Amino acid sequence: MRPEESGTRYVATALHRDPEGREKHERMGFHNGWGAALDQLVAHAKANM
């Protein structure tokens, strides 16, 4: 995370050993989990400003 203009830039990167590992994580719902975690982080930050 880093300050950017009037907000904060958040970058998350996931690396997989191979395409099969990426596909397995997609089937398990990891992609949606990243979005849910970010939503929770934003809600927490707003509640604690």
QUIGIKA-V843776 format. One record per residue. N is the residue number from 0. D_CENTER is the distance of its C-alpha to the mean C-alpha in Angstrom with 2 decimals. Layout:
# QUIGIKA-V843776
N & D_CENTER
N & D_CENTER
This chain:
# QUIGIKA-V843776
0 & 11.25
1 & 14.59
2 & 16.93
3 & 17.54
4 & 20.45
5 & 20.20
6 & 16.51
7 & 13.68
8 & 11.62
9 & 8.08
10 & 7.30
11 & 5.33
12 & 8.00
13 & 9.21
14 & 12.98
15 & 15.36
16 & 19.03
17 & 20.23
18 & 19.67
19 & 20.69
20 & 17.92
21 & 15.30
22 & 17.30
23 & 17.59
24 & 13.89
25 & 13.73
26 & 16.76
27 & 15.34
28 & 12.56
29 & 9.56
30 & 8.20
31 & 8.79
32 & 7.51
33 & 3.74
34 & 5.37
35 & 7.64
36 & 6.04
37 & 5.20
38 & 8.69
39 & 10.12
40 & 9.37
41 & 11.00
42 & 13.74
43 & 14.45
44 & 14.79
45 & 17.04
46 & 19.07
47 & 19.76
48 & 20.78
